[in-house]
Amino acid sequence: MFDRSNTLQEIDRLIRECNSDYSLLDVTVLDVRPLVSEKMRETLARLGQELDLNAAHRVLEEVLLLKKPDVILTLQCQTKEAESVIAKSLCGFAPGTQRPSILRLQGHDTLVFQGFHPSTYLRSDYTANLSQLKIDRLEEGLRLCFRSAFLALQGKRSVRWNNYNATLRPWSWICSMIAQYQGLSKEDAKDMSPDDLFKRVNLVSIVPF
């Protein structure tokens, strides 16, 4: 499947570009919509059945509530009208944004970064009427979405910004700035998590669940 999917290959490339310690094998990739071909849909129709997207969204909810991830990067815009609050909150848009929201999964706060599907600039039928400049901007926009999500994840896991033996990690530095701005001590900011930082600077909207 990986060899036949330019989408998965692009996701793998972007992951490796953001953090050389990660690949597609190190992250969880969930399809918010079932992988159902047109032929399978025709078969369901002949049997008098139809694809139940709400059931698929309930499965997605169950997986996320079990895993309770620290960071989610959503790469789809198909769930805007979903009944599921979680699925609805995972609807991204082009050209994406580096301003996350917080999804509360039964007491666990998850940072959600809104991206868009790589096929937006990979599929020839989607890009037929786009200039190369527009295609390049879409690709760069998605790269920034990945970068933002991985910086947040790195902050959570105390990973350095680069391979140099820097004294301060960027996340710690940012947290120190926020703490100073809010009249807090550096000790208060020492263990500040990504979701806490984004909430303190009011850069997120909160989606309860």
Summary of the structure (lengths in Angstrom):
residues: 209
radius of gyration: 19.1
end to end distance: 33.4
largest distance: 66.4
contacts: 578
relative contact order: 0.13
helix: 48%
strand: 9%
